[in-house]
Amino acid sequence: MEDEKDTSSATVVLAFISGAAIGAIVALLLAPQSGVQTQRQVRGMAKKAGKGLRTATKQAEGAWEDVIEQGRELLQDSQPILAKAIEAGRKAMSRAQQAGKKRK
């Protein structure tokens, strides 16, 4: 459950930063100022957005790595149970086949 919060938090941060960057660029393009000033502002905002995206990406990677590790642990913990279940299924199938042969 906590991993879902980490992942969704990173997604929200990424979406917020992307939306803010797009909104800022549109505002700059529509603002009445010289091209040089606009270029400087766009560069500055692009750098800020890039930093924000890198931070969000690192958070998402960390959350994803945690989820993968938990999946591996679950698989390792479940492997003996699955092996027993498969073996029980094989035995049941064998008994059913033998019972079917006896009826003929």
DRENDO-1510 file (C-alpha; in Angstrom, 1 decimal, always signed):
<recs>
REC; n; res; u; v; w
REC; 1; MET; +0.0; +0.0; +0.0 .
REC; 2; GLU; +2.8; +2.4; +0.8 .
REC; 3; ASP; +4.5; +1.6; -2.5 .
REC; 4; GLU; +1.3; +2.6; -4.3 .
REC; 5; LYS; +1.5; +5.9; -2.4 .
REC; 6; ASP; +5.2; +6.4; -3.4 .
REC; 7; THR; +4.4; +5.6; -7.1 .
REC; 8; SER; +1.3; +7.8; -7.2 .
REC; 9; SER; +3.2; +10.6; -5.5 .
REC; 10; ALA; +5.9; +10.5; -8.1 .
REC; 11; THR; +3.3; +10.5; -10.8 .
REC; 12; VAL; +1.5; +13.5; -9.3 .
REC; 13; VAL; +4.8; +15.4; -9.0 .
REC; 14; LEU; +5.7; +14.6; -12.6 .
REC; 15; ALA; +2.3; +15.7; -13.8 .
REC; 16; PHE; +2.4; +18.9; -11.8 .
REC; 17; ILE; +5.9; +19.8; -13.1 .
REC; 18; SER; +5.0; +19.0; -16.6 .
REC; 19; GLY; +1.8; +21.1; -16.4 .
REC; 20; ALA; +3.6; +24.0; -14.8 .
REC; 21; ALA; +6.2; +23.9; -17.5 .
REC; 22; ILE; +3.7; +23.9; -20.3 .
REC; 23; GLY; +1.7; +26.7; -18.7 .
REC; 24; ALA; +4.8; +28.8; -18.2 .
REC; 25; ILE; +5.9; +28.4; -21.8 .
REC; 26; VAL; +2.5; +29.3; -23.1 .
REC; 27; ALA; +2.4; +32.4; -20.8 .
REC; 28; LEU; +5.8; +33.4; -22.0 .
REC; 29; LEU; +4.9; +33.0; -25.6 .
REC; 30; LEU; +1.8; +35.2; -25.2 .
REC; 31; ALA; +3.5; +37.8; -23.0 .
REC; 32; PRO; +4.6; +41.1; -24.6 .
REC; 33; GLN; +8.4; +41.2; -24.2 .
REC; 34; SER; +11.5; +40.9; -26.4 .
REC; 35; GLY; +12.6; +37.7; -27.9 .
REC; 36; VAL; +15.9; +37.7; -25.9 .
REC; 37; GLN; +14.0; +38.1; -22.6 .
REC; 38; THR; +11.6; +35.3; -23.5 .
REC; 39; GLN; +14.4; +33.0; -24.5 .
REC; 40; ARG; +16.2; +33.6; -21.1 .
REC; 41; GLN; +13.0; +32.9; -19.2 .
REC; 42; VAL; +12.3; +29.7; -21.3 .
REC; 43; ARG; +15.8; +28.5; -20.6 .
REC; 44; GLY; +15.5; +29.1; -16.9 .
REC; 45; MET; +12.1; +27.4; -16.7 .
REC; 46; ALA; +13.4; +24.5; -18.8 .
REC; 47; LYS; +16.3; +24.0; -16.3 .
REC; 48; LYS; +13.9; +24.1; -13.4 .
REC; 49; ALA; +11.6; +21.7; -15.0 .
REC; 50; GLY; +14.5; +19.4; -15.9 .
REC; 51; LYS; +15.6; +19.3; -12.3 .
REC; 52; GLY; +12.0; +18.6; -11.2 .
REC; 53; LEU; +11.7; +15.8; -13.7 .
REC; 54; ARG; +15.0; +14.3; -12.6 .
REC; 55; THR; +13.9; +14.3; -9.0 .
REC; 56; ALA; +10.5; +12.8; -9.8 .
REC; 57; THR; +12.2; +10.1; -12.0 .
REC; 58; LYS; +14.6; +9.2; -9.1 .
REC; 59; GLN; +11.6; +8.9; -6.8 .
REC; 60; ALA; +9.7; +6.7; -9.3 .
REC; 61; GLU; +12.8; +4.5; -9.9 .
REC; 62; GLY; +13.2; +4.0; -6.1 .
REC; 63; ALA; +9.5; +3.1; -5.7 .
REC; 64; TRP; +9.7; +0.7; -8.7 .
REC; 65; GLU; +12.8; -1.0; -7.4 .
REC; 66; ASP; +11.0; -1.5; -4.1 .
REC; 67; VAL; +8.0; -3.1; -5.8 .
REC; 68; ILE; +10.3; -5.4; -7.8 .
REC; 69; GLU; +12.1; -6.5; -4.7 .
REC; 70; GLN; +8.9; -7.2; -2.9 .
REC; 71; GLY; +7.7; -9.2; -5.8 .
REC; 72; ARG; +10.9; -11.3; -5.7 .
REC; 73; GLU; +10.5; -11.9; -2.0 .
REC; 74; LEU; +6.8; -12.9; -2.5 .
REC; 75; LEU; +7.8; -15.3; -5.3 .
REC; 76; GLN; +10.6; -16.8; -3.2 .
REC; 77; ASP; +8.2; -17.2; -0.2 .
REC; 78; SER; +5.5; -18.7; -2.4 .
REC; 79; GLN; +7.6; -21.1; -4.3 .
REC; 80; PRO; +7.4; -24.0; -1.7 .
REC; 81; ILE; +3.7; -23.5; -1.4 .
REC; 82; LEU; +3.3; -23.6; -5.2 .
REC; 83; ALA; +5.4; -26.7; -5.5 .
REC; 84; LYS; +3.3; -28.5; -2.9 .
REC; 85; ALA; +0.1; -27.4; -4.7 .
REC; 86; ILE; +1.4; -28.6; -8.1 .
REC; 87; GLU; +2.4; -31.9; -6.5 .
REC; 88; ALA; -1.0; -32.3; -4.9 .
REC; 89; GLY; -2.6; -31.6; -8.2 .
REC; 90; ARG; -0.5; -34.2; -10.0 .
REC; 91; LYS; -1.4; -36.8; -7.3 .
REC; 92; ALA; -5.1; -36.0; -7.6 .
REC; 93; MET; -4.9; -36.3; -11.3 .
REC; 94; SER; -3.1; -39.6; -11.1 .
REC; 95; ARG; -5.7; -40.9; -8.6 .
REC; 96; ALA; -8.5; -39.8; -10.9 .
REC; 97; GLN; -6.9; -41.5; -13.9 .
REC; 98; GLN; -6.5; -44.7; -11.9 .
REC; 99; ALA; -10.1; -44.6; -10.7 .
REC; 100; GLY; -11.2; -44.1; -14.4 .
REC; 101; LYS; -9.2; -47.1; -15.5 .
REC; 102; LYS; -10.8; -49.3; -12.7 .
REC; 103; ARG; -14.3; -48.4; -13.9 .
REC; 104; LYS; -13.6; -49.7; -17.4 .
</recs>
